Amino acid sequence: MKKIKVELTFPGKLKEEAIICSLCKKFEITLKIWEASFSTDTGWAIIILEGSEEELKKSLEYLGEKGVEITDSQILP
């Protein structure tokens, strides 16, 4: 199992979508919200994802496809 810390920026157009919830349902990962803030215009979150390398890769691709900007990511010990 791998663990990564990911910083995300959400455009306002996604405010009605349950993207973070969908990650846990669509992929075999564990997700922890480290820190987050959302408004009507934009939002950001720092999350910790844990899972197999393949599931993590699919999760990040899904976020990109949805229009979520991944501003930083790092592998955790």
N, C-alpha and C positions, 0 to 999 in steps of 0.2 A: 504494500500500500504506500502511496505517495501522498504528500500533503503540500498544498501550495496556498500562498497568500495572494489574493488578487484584489486590485483596486479598480473599481468600476465607476463609470459615469453614465447616467441614464438620461436621455433626452426627454423633454416634457411629453412628447407624443406617446410615450410608453407608460404613462402614469396609471392607466386603467388596466394594464396587463400584470398578471401575477408571475413575473419572470423568475424571481428567486424561488418561489414555491414550485414552479414548473421544473426547475433544475433537479430538485430532489425526486420528483415523480418520474421524470423522463430518463434519468441516469442513475446508476448505482453509485452514488456518492453520499458523503456526509457533508453538510454545510453548516458552518457557524458564522453568524454575523458578528464581526469584530467591532465595527462602528458604521453608522450610516446616518444620512440626513436627506430628507426629501421635501420638495416644495412643489408648487403647481407648475413651475417652469423647468426644473431639472432635479436631479438627485444624484447622490454618490453613495458608494458603499465599499467597505473593506471587508472581504469575506475570506474564510479559510475553507478550502475544499479538500476533501480526503477521499481517495479511491484509487482504482487501478489507473495506470498511465493512459490506457485507451479511453476509459470513461472520463477522465479529466480533460483529455484532448477533445472529446466530443462535446463536453460541457462548454468549453471555451469557444468552440466553433459555433455552437448554438447561440451563445451570447452575442457573438459577432453578427450572426445572421439576423438576429432580432434588432440590431442597431445599437446595442450597448457597447460603449467604448471601453476597452481594457487599457487603462493608463499605466499599469504596472503589474508585474507578477513575479513572484520569487518562490523557489522551492524551500520548504522548511525541513528542519531535521526531524 
